[in-house]
Amino acid sequence: MRPMIIFNQVNKWYGNYQALTGVSAEIKSGEVVVVCGPSGSGKSTLIRTVNRLEPIEQGEILFDGVNIHGSSMRLNHLRQRIGFVFQNFNLFPHVSVLENIMMSPIKVLGVKKSEARQQAGELLERVGMSHRADAYPAQLSGGQQQRVAIARALAMKPPVMLFDEPTSALDPEMVGEVLNVMRGLAQEGMTMMCVTHEMNFAREVADTIWFMDQGQILEKSTPQQFFSSPTNARAKRFITDLASH
């Protein structure tokens, strides 16, 4: 399997603070990578460099073989091909659920309205939200809004989906419904990079776990290895802390 995303010695600073230090890693086509670690470890910063929501100062990030921070990279073209699901849904409040999903394919890809509508309907069914197609975002629970946000990202048919703590703004009883949708995507072979605190999800769905602290990836391993016998001392402490909670 060829790598879809390659991080090569990526460094990032905020002023004097180094947020990412020498990060090198790759995500293969069809792989599900879960990035975990304590708060402030650089996880969200790292995932946001992949669609250039965050610039980097050194190193390179290749997406499908192209340097995304290079001068020739067309940002809009890049973002069409990378689905991004945020903590806070970011749906358009003034249009219905169905229209939220139709909008980008029509405006950006030039898809016919009838085709976009059909596709949006299919995507809503896929995330278990077809019964709320005509509702507005404010009429939905957080879990429902996040499922619509996932459908909206999928409408662009991206080869890669990024999830930045997609359940952290949700009430506990809604977390499962969003994770189920993500589980389904993983089973369908979607290439995914997920920053999450949901360790049961990581254990169950990830192919690879990256453990980060202080802007570095300290451990890359299978879930089985990570949860039973991590090699890095900081990762061990993280697992022990999790167990004691």
Contacts in CASP RR format, 6 or more apart in sequence:
PFRMAT RR
TARGET T0000
AUTHOR 0000-0000-0000
METHOD contacts of the structure
MODEL  1
MRPMIIFNQVNKWYGNYQALTGVSAEIKSGEVVVVCGPSGSGKSTLIRTV
NRLEPIEQGEILFDGVNIHGSSMRLNHLRQRIGFVFQNFNLFPHVSVLEN
IMMSPIKVLGVKKSEARQQAGELLERVGMSHRADAYPAQLSGGQQQRVAI
ARALAMKPPVMLFDEPTSALDPEMVGEVLNVMRGLAQEGMTMMCVTHEMN
FAREVADTIWFMDQGQILEKSTPQQFFSSPTNARAKRFITDLASH
1 28 0 8 1.000
1 29 0 8 1.000
1 30 0 8 1.000
1 31 0 8 1.000
2 28 0 8 1.000
2 29 0 8 1.000
3 26 0 8 1.000
3 27 0 8 1.000
3 28 0 8 1.000
3 29 0 8 1.000
3 62 0 8 1.000
4 27 0 8 1.000
4 28 0 8 1.000
4 29 0 8 1.000
4 30 0 8 1.000
4 31 0 8 1.000
4 63 0 8 1.000
4 64 0 8 1.000
4 159 0 8 1.000
4 160 0 8 1.000
4 191 0 8 1.000
5 26 0 8 1.000
5 27 0 8 1.000
5 50 0 8 1.000
5 61 0 8 1.000
5 62 0 8 1.000
5 63 0 8 1.000
5 160 0 8 1.000
5 191 0 8 1.000
5 193 0 8 1.000
6 25 0 8 1.000
6 26 0 8 1.000
6 60 0 8 1.000
6 61 0 8 1.000
6 62 0 8 1.000
6 65 0 8 1.000
7 23 0 8 1.000
7 24 0 8 1.000
7 25 0 8 1.000
7 26 0 8 1.000
7 46 0 8 1.000
7 61 0 8 1.000
8 24 0 8 1.000
8 59 0 8 1.000
8 60 0 8 1.000
8 61 0 8 1.000
8 62 0 8 1.000
9 22 0 8 1.000
9 23 0 8 1.000
9 24 0 8 1.000
9 58 0 8 1.000
9 59 0 8 1.000
9 60 0 8 1.000
10 20 0 8 1.000
10 22 0 8 1.000
10 23 0 8 1.000
10 24 0 8 1.000
10 46 0 8 1.000
10 49 0 8 1.000
10 56 0 8 1.000
10 58 0 8 1.000
10 59 0 8 1.000
10 60 0 8 1.000
10 61 0 8 1.000
11 18 0 8 1.000
11 20 0 8 1.000
11 21 0 8 1.000
11 22 0 8 1.000
11 23 0 8 1.000
11 56 0 8 1.000
11 57 0 8 1.000
11 58 0 8 1.000
11 59 0 8 1.000
12 18 0 8 1.000
12 19 0 8 1.000
12 20 0 8 1.000
12 45 0 8 1.000
12 49 0 8 1.000
12 54 0 8 1.000
12 55 0 8 1.000
12 56 0 8 1.000
12 57 0 8 1.000
13 19 0 8 1.000
13 57 0 8 1.000
18 215 0 8 1.000
19 42 0 8 1.000
19 45 0 8 1.000
19 215 0 8 1.000
20 42 0 8 1.000
20 45 0 8 1.000
20 46 0 8 1.000
20 49 0 8 1.000
20 56 0 8 1.000
20 215 0 8 1.000
20 216 0 8 1.000
21 214 0 8 1.000
21 215 0 8 1.000
21 216 0 8 1.000
22 59 0 8 1.000
22 216 0 8 1.000
23 46 0 8 1.000
23 215 0 8 1.000
23 216 0 8 1.000
23 217 0 8 1.000
24 217 0 8 1.000
25 210 0 8 1.000
25 217 0 8 1.000
25 220 0 8 1.000
27 33 0 8 1.000
27 160 0 8 1.000
27 191 0 8 1.000
27 193 0 8 1.000
27 208 0 8 1.000
28 191 0 8 1.000
29 159 0 8 1.000
29 191 0 8 1.000
30 189 0 8 1.000
30 190 0 8 1.000
30 191 0 8 1.000
30 192 0 8 1.000
31 191 0 8 1.000
31 192 0 8 1.000
31 207 0 8 1.000
31 208 0 8 1.000
32 186 0 8 1.000
32 190 0 8 1.000
32 191 0 8 1.000
32 192 0 8 1.000
32 194 0 8 1.000
32 205 0 8 1.000
32 206 0 8 1.000
32 207 0 8 1.000
32 208 0 8 1.000
33 192 0 8 1.000
33 193 0 8 1.000
33 194 0 8 1.000
33 206 0 8 1.000
33 207 0 8 1.000
33 208 0 8 1.000
33 209 0 8 1.000
33 210 0 8 1.000
34 194 0 8 1.000
34 195 0 8 1.000
34 196 0 8 1.000
34 201 0 8 1.000
34 202 0 8 1.000
34 205 0 8 1.000
34 206 0 8 1.000
34 208 0 8 1.000
34 209 0 8 1.000
34 210 0 8 1.000
34 223 0 8 1.000
35 43 0 8 1.000
35 46 0 8 1.000
35 47 0 8 1.000
35 193 0 8 1.000
35 194 0 8 1.000
35 195 0 8 1.000
35 196 0 8 1.000
35 209 0 8 1.000
35 210 0 8 1.000
35 212 0 8 1.000
36 43 0 8 1.000
36 195 0 8 1.000
36 196 0 8 1.000
36 197 0 8 1.000
36 199 0 8 1.000
36 202 0 8 1.000
36 209 0 8 1.000
36 210 0 8 1.000
36 211 0 8 1.000
36 212 0 8 1.000
36 238 0 8 1.000
37 43 0 8 1.000
37 211 0 8 1.000
37 212 0 8 1.000
37 213 0 8 1.000
37 238 0 8 1.000
38 213 0 8 1.000
38 238 0 8 1.000
41 212 0 8 1.000
41 213 0 8 1.000
41 214 0 8 1.000
41 215 0 8 1.000
42 212 0 8 1.000
42 215 0 8 1.000
43 195 0 8 1.000
43 212 0 8 1.000
44 164 0 8 1.000
44 165 0 8 1.000
44 195 0 8 1.000
45 54 0 8 1.000
45 215 0 8 1.000
46 195 0 8 1.000
46 212 0 8 1.000
46 215 0 8 1.000
47 162 0 8 1.000
47 163 0 8 1.000
47 164 0 8 1.000
47 193 0 8 1.000
47 195 0 8 1.000
48 54 0 8 1.000
48 164 0 8 1.000
49 55 0 8 1.000
49 56 0 8 1.000
49 61 0 8 1.000
49 69 0 8 1.000
50 61 0 8 1.000
50 63 0 8 1.000
50 68 0 8 1.000
50 82 0 8 1.000
50 160 0 8 1.000
50 162 0 8 1.000
50 193 0 8 1.000
51 68 0 8 1.000
51 78 0 8 1.000
51 79 0 8 1.000
51 82 0 8 1.000
51 83 0 8 1.000
51 84 0 8 1.000
51 162 0 8 1.000
52 68 0 8 1.000
52 69 0 8 1.000
52 73 0 8 1.000
52 75 0 8 1.000
52 78 0 8 1.000
52 79 0 8 1.000
53 84 0 8 1.000
55 69 0 8 1.000
56 69 0 8 1.000
59 69 0 8 1.000
60 67 0 8 1.000
60 69 0 8 1.000
60 70 0 8 1.000
61 67 0 8 1.000
61 68 0 8 1.000
61 69 0 8 1.000
62 68 0 8 1.000
63 78 0 8 1.000
63 81 0 8 1.000
63 82 0 8 1.000
63 160 0 8 1.000
64 81 0 8 1.000
64 159 0 8 1.000
66 73 0 8 1.000
67 73 0 8 1.000
68 78 0 8 1.000
76 108 0 8 1.000
80 108 0 8 1.000
80 109 0 8 1.000
80 156 0 8 1.000
80 158 0 8 1.000
81 156 0 8 1.000
81 158 0 8 1.000
81 159 0 8 1.000
81 160 0 8 1.000
82 158 0 8 1.000
82 160 0 8 1.000
82 161 0 8 1.000
82 162 0 8 1.000
83 153 0 8 1.000
83 154 0 8 1.000
83 156 0 8 1.000
83 158 0 8 1.000
83 160 0 8 1.000
83 161 0 8 1.000
83 162 0 8 1.000
84 153 0 8 1.000
84 161 0 8 1.000
84 162 0 8 1.000
84 164 0 8 1.000
85 146 0 8 1.000
85 149 0 8 1.000
85 150 0 8 1.000
85 153 0 8 1.000
85 161 0 8 1.000
85 162 0 8 1.000
85 163 0 8 1.000
85 164 0 8 1.000
85 166 0 8 1.000
86 149 0 8 1.000
86 164 0 8 1.000
86 166 0 8 1.000
87 164 0 8 1.000
87 165 0 8 1.000
87 166 0 8 1.000
87 168 0 8 1.000
87 169 0 8 1.000
88 169 0 8 1.000
89 137 0 8 1.000
89 142 0 8 1.000
89 145 0 8 1.000
89 146 0 8 1.000
89 148 0 8 1.000
89 149 0 8 1.000
89 169 0 8 1.000
90 149 0 8 1.000
91 97 0 8 1.000
91 100 0 8 1.000
91 137 0 8 1.000
91 145 0 8 1.000
91 148 0 8 1.000
91 149 0 8 1.000
91 152 0 8 1.000
92 99 0 8 1.000
92 100 0 8 1.000
92 103 0 8 1.000
92 137 0 8 1.000
93 136 0 8 1.000
93 137 0 8 1.000
93 138 0 8 1.000
94 136 0 8 1.000
95 103 0 8 1.000
95 136 0 8 1.000
96 133 0 8 1.000
96 134 0 8 1.000
96 135 0 8 1.000
96 136 0 8 1.000
97 124 0 8 1.000
97 129 0 8 1.000
97 132 0 8 1.000
97 133 0 8 1.000
97 134 0 8 1.000
97 135 0 8 1.000
97 136 0 8 1.000
97 137 0 8 1.000
97 140 0 8 1.000
97 148 0 8 1.000
98 117 0 8 1.000
98 120 0 8 1.000
98 121 0 8 1.000
98 124 0 8 1.000
98 133 0 8 1.000
98 134 0 8 1.000
100 137 0 8 1.000
100 148 0 8 1.000
100 152 0 8 1.000
101 116 0 8 1.000
101 119 0 8 1.000
101 120 0 8 1.000
101 121 0 8 1.000
101 123 0 8 1.000
101 124 0 8 1.000
101 148 0 8 1.000
101 151 0 8 1.000
101 152 0 8 1.000
101 155 0 8 1.000
102 113 0 8 1.000
102 116 0 8 1.000
102 117 0 8 1.000
102 119 0 8 1.000
102 120 0 8 1.000
102 155 0 8 1.000
104 152 0 8 1.000
104 155 0 8 1.000
104 156 0 8 1.000
105 111 0 8 1.000
105 115 0 8 1.000
105 116 0 8 1.000
105 119 0 8 1.000
105 120 0 8 1.000
105 155 0 8 1.000
105 156 0 8 1.000
106 112 0 8 1.000
106 113 0 8 1.000
106 116 0 8 1.000
108 156 0 8 1.000
109 156 0 8 1.000
111 119 0 8 1.000
116 155 0 8 1.000
119 155 0 8 1.000
120 133 0 8 1.000
120 151 0 8 1.000
120 155 0 8 1.000
121 130 0 8 1.000
121 133 0 8 1.000
123 151 0 8 1.000
123 154 0 8 1.000
123 155 0 8 1.000
124 130 0 8 1.000
124 132 0 8 1.000
124 133 0 8 1.000
124 148 0 8 1.000
124 151 0 8 1.000
126 151 0 8 1.000
126 154 0 8 1.000
126 181 0 8 1.000
127 147 0 8 1.000
127 148 0 8 1.000
127 150 0 8 1.000
127 151 0 8 1.000
127 181 0 8 1.000
128 147 0 8 1.000
128 181 0 8 1.000
129 144 0 8 1.000
129 147 0 8 1.000
129 148 0 8 1.000
129 151 0 8 1.000
132 139 0 8 1.000
132 140 0 8 1.000
132 144 0 8 1.000
132 148 0 8 1.000
137 145 0 8 1.000
137 148 0 8 1.000
140 148 0 8 1.000
141 171 0 8 1.000
141 174 0 8 1.000
142 169 0 8 1.000
142 170 0 8 1.000
142 171 0 8 1.000
142 174 0 8 1.000
143 170 0 8 1.000
143 174 0 8 1.000
143 177 0 8 1.000
143 178 0 8 1.000
144 174 0 8 1.000
144 177 0 8 1.000
146 166 0 8 1.000
146 167 0 8 1.000
146 170 0 8 1.000
146 174 0 8 1.000
146 178 0 8 1.000
147 177 0 8 1.000
147 178 0 8 1.000
147 181 0 8 1.000
150 161 0 8 1.000
150 166 0 8 1.000
150 178 0 8 1.000
150 181 0 8 1.000
150 182 0 8 1.000
150 185 0 8 1.000
153 161 0 8 1.000
154 161 0 8 1.000
154 185 0 8 1.000
159 191 0 8 1.000
160 190 0 8 1.000
160 191 0 8 1.000
160 192 0 8 1.000
160 193 0 8 1.000
161 185 0 8 1.000
161 190 0 8 1.000
161 191 0 8 1.000
161 192 0 8 1.000
161 193 0 8 1.000
162 192 0 8 1.000
162 193 0 8 1.000
162 194 0 8 1.000
163 182 0 8 1.000
163 192 0 8 1.000
163 193 0 8 1.000
163 194 0 8 1.000
163 195 0 8 1.000
163 196 0 8 1.000
164 195 0 8 1.000
165 195 0 8 1.000
165 196 0 8 1.000
165 197 0 8 1.000
166 178 0 8 1.000
166 182 0 8 1.000
166 194 0 8 1.000
166 196 0 8 1.000
167 174 0 8 1.000
167 175 0 8 1.000
167 176 0 8 1.000
167 178 0 8 1.000
167 179 0 8 1.000
167 196 0 8 1.000
167 197 0 8 1.000
167 198 0 8 1.000
168 196 0 8 1.000
168 197 0 8 1.000
170 178 0 8 1.000
175 198 0 8 1.000
179 198 0 8 1.000
179 201 0 8 1.000
182 192 0 8 1.000
182 194 0 8 1.000
182 201 0 8 1.000
182 205 0 8 1.000
183 201 0 8 1.000
183 204 0 8 1.000
183 205 0 8 1.000
185 192 0 8 1.000
186 192 0 8 1.000
186 205 0 8 1.000
194 201 0 8 1.000
194 202 0 8 1.000
194 206 0 8 1.000
196 202 0 8 1.000
199 227 0 8 1.000
199 242 0 8 1.000
202 209 0 8 1.000
202 223 0 8 1.000
203 223 0 8 1.000
203 227 0 8 1.000
204 223 0 8 1.000
206 223 0 8 1.000
207 222 0 8 1.000
208 220 0 8 1.000
208 221 0 8 1.000
208 222 0 8 1.000
209 219 0 8 1.000
209 220 0 8 1.000
209 221 0 8 1.000
209 222 0 8 1.000
209 223 0 8 1.000
209 226 0 8 1.000
210 217 0 8 1.000
210 219 0 8 1.000
210 220 0 8 1.000
211 217 0 8 1.000
211 218 0 8 1.000
211 219 0 8 1.000
211 220 0 8 1.000
211 226 0 8 1.000
211 230 0 8 1.000
211 232 0 8 1.000
211 234 0 8 1.000
211 235 0 8 1.000
211 238 0 8 1.000
212 218 0 8 1.000
213 234 0 8 1.000
213 238 0 8 1.000
218 232 0 8 1.000
218 234 0 8 1.000
218 235 0 8 1.000
219 226 0 8 1.000
219 230 0 8 1.000
219 231 0 8 1.000
219 232 0 8 1.000
219 235 0 8 1.000
221 230 0 8 1.000
221 231 0 8 1.000
226 235 0 8 1.000
226 239 0 8 1.000
227 239 0 8 1.000
230 236 0 8 1.000
230 238 0 8 1.000
230 239 0 8 1.000
END
